[in-house]
Amino acid sequence: MFERDSSITPKSAAASTDLLRRRVLLPYALRLILRDSTICIRTDSALMSEVLSNLNLPCNHSSGVANAKWEIAVETKREAEADLSLGSEFEPVEIYHIGPSCALRMCGGSWFAHTPPSLCGVGFAMVAGNKREQIDQLTVYFRAIMSLLEKDGARSNSAMTLEVCS
Amino acid sequence: MIEGGHNSDARYSTTLGLAGHVCSLRTDSVRLMEITGAFFPFNQDREASAPRAAITLLTGCRRGSSIGCCTFPIFRGRNEFVHADYGREGSVWFDLKAREVAGVLSEGIIADVEYLRRAVLAVIAGVLAPSLGVIVLHAGCVVRDGRAILLAAHSGEGKSTLSLALALRGWSLLSDEWTFVSAATNGLSVWGMQTSVKLMPDASLYFPLLTTLSPTISLNEELSFEIDPWILFGVNRAIDATPLGIIFLKRAQDSGEHICHASQFGAEETMKTLLEEIEEQPEAIADQNRTRQLLMQQLCRLPALKVSFSGNPAVVAADLDKILTEQLCV
């Protein structure tokens, strides 16, 4: 069960980086809560709200952005900047199991990895194309993460809530 | 979704050496094991300890090509996690705190040995090394009688050209661009990697052998020669050595005249200049960062010279040779 929060909080300016040097600004923060653990999604675009709609996440209200055990950075590119050689066709997500860790990757550079039963994980999503294509790519990405977590039993029976702080 | 590689497929294993530190490799490919083992040579007489890092490389990337590659990886990092993406050809990801590396690579990458070394294995070395307490220095390095001189400079100043010019004068070439510095029993050790040397197209004016080749577009989209100097020029290769001193190179304005002028460089200036080119590391590997700080302090106590130069690299190298012999006693 998921809930979405649309409370307003100050934008958090932070980041993923390219090889730990150039900081990519991701001013929007969204938070998922799973029991005492939080998953923080940082992004440069407000279109995540449509992604959440695609994932059927109802609204809820809360406030604040706490320290997250999992962080996912989502970067969007305008259509003009996109590598159109990859095309707009959608390719399946690849899943890898290496040691105790699980990872998923998508052709455009999006990736997520975690080590069950720990709740620590990290992901980088990079999507391109027009707005609709980006939303579709992100929906597939997050749906794949949720499926991976369900499969690995990292999700308990407790409710998972999502707080959107912008 | 499609299922890719599984750890259980990694049935081949070997031991690697990275700047004097032992690492384990597991893979599902004999070819990958052999190429990686040669790139990270392990000296069992010297490096007898339990592995400090674990590398797993699988060949399960199903969408890749079966021919050569030219993709420059896209990097993303957050705290101790780093991801290098090679598009359809695969990914490598790092947990610097756990010192674990995992990757899935296409047949195309594995078939292209030069690309594998330059864009994958060199990246693994460069990203993983700081988590082992090793400094990755943006400097060339030449060696004589087991004693090394580091040649530090910003990109484009001529490190590679002068490193090669000194190698042609009898020095052994340890590296032309990236040198690894680690702790040794009695001080410091420097280490190189077996990667090609990159020279700008105008280098063919000074190295006639290059005129038999054509420059190509490199991974960072520059037109350049990428050569194996040990094969093309027959220079000697050094794998590791004890550092004796540092030269900071600065190209003087080209006036058509030959210039090679050396001046002393203090410890404080050395530290400030070296730090400009060192990658900042995450707080998650704080212990290894402290180790690297101590190594930096030792490194900055080595004799250092600033050398301004211009003109024919062979002539500059002859002057440098004389300076190193007279002032640094190499």
Contacts between the chains, C-beta under 8 A, distances in Angstrom:
chain1	res1	chain2	res2	distance
A	15	B	78	7.7
A	16	B	76	5.0
A	16	B	77	6.8
A	16	B	78	5.1
A	17	B	76	7.0
A	17	B	77	5.1
A	17	B	78	7.2
A	18	B	74	7.4
A	18	B	75	5.1
A	18	B	76	6.3
A	18	B	77	7.5
A	19	B	75	3.8
A	19	B	76	7.9
A	19	B	77	6.0
A	19	B	82	7.2
A	19	B	127	7.8
A	19	B	279	7.5
A	20	B	75	8.0
A	20	B	77	4.3
A	20	B	82	7.0
A	20	B	279	6.1
A	20	B	280	6.3
A	20	B	281	7.2
A	20	B	282	7.0
A	21	B	279	6.4
A	21	B	280	7.0
A	71	B	78	5.9
A	71	B	79	8.0
A	73	B	76	6.9
A	73	B	78	6.3
A	86	B	87	7.7
A	91	B	63	6.5
A	92	B	1	5.8
A	92	B	2	4.9
A	93	B	1	4.6
A	93	B	2	7.4
A	94	B	1	7.3
A	94	B	2	5.6
A	94	B	3	7.9
A	94	B	4	4.6
A	94	B	60	7.9
A	94	B	61	7.4
A	94	B	62	7.0
A	94	B	63	7.7
A	94	B	104	7.6
A	95	B	1	5.4
A	95	B	2	7.1
A	95	B	3	5.3
A	95	B	4	6.0
A	96	B	4	4.4
A	96	B	5	5.2
A	96	B	6	7.6
A	96	B	58	7.1
A	96	B	60	6.6
A	96	B	102	7.6
A	96	B	104	5.7
A	97	B	5	7.5
A	97	B	6	5.0
A	97	B	7	5.9
A	98	B	5	7.0
A	98	B	6	7.8
A	98	B	7	5.0
A	98	B	10	7.8
A	98	B	56	5.0
A	98	B	58	7.0
A	98	B	102	4.3
A	99	B	7	5.3
A	99	B	54	7.8
A	99	B	56	6.7
A	99	B	100	7.3
A	99	B	102	7.4
A	101	B	100	7.9
A	101	B	102	6.8
A	103	B	91	7.9
A	103	B	93	6.5
A	103	B	102	7.1
A	104	B	1	7.3
A	105	B	85	7.7
A	105	B	91	5.2
A	105	B	104	7.6
A	107	B	63	6.3
A	107	B	87	6.8
A	107	B	88	5.8
A	109	B	74	5.3
A	109	B	76	7.8
A	109	B	85	4.2
A	109	B	87	7.2
A	111	B	76	7.9
A	111	B	83	5.1
A	111	B	85	6.7
A	111	B	91	6.0
A	111	B	93	6.8
A	113	B	81	7.6
A	113	B	93	5.9
A	122	B	78	5.8
A	122	B	79	7.7
A	122	B	81	4.3
A	124	B	76	4.1
A	124	B	78	7.5
A	124	B	83	5.6
A	126	B	74	7.5
A	126	B	76	7.8
A	144	B	1	6.1
A	147	B	1	7.1
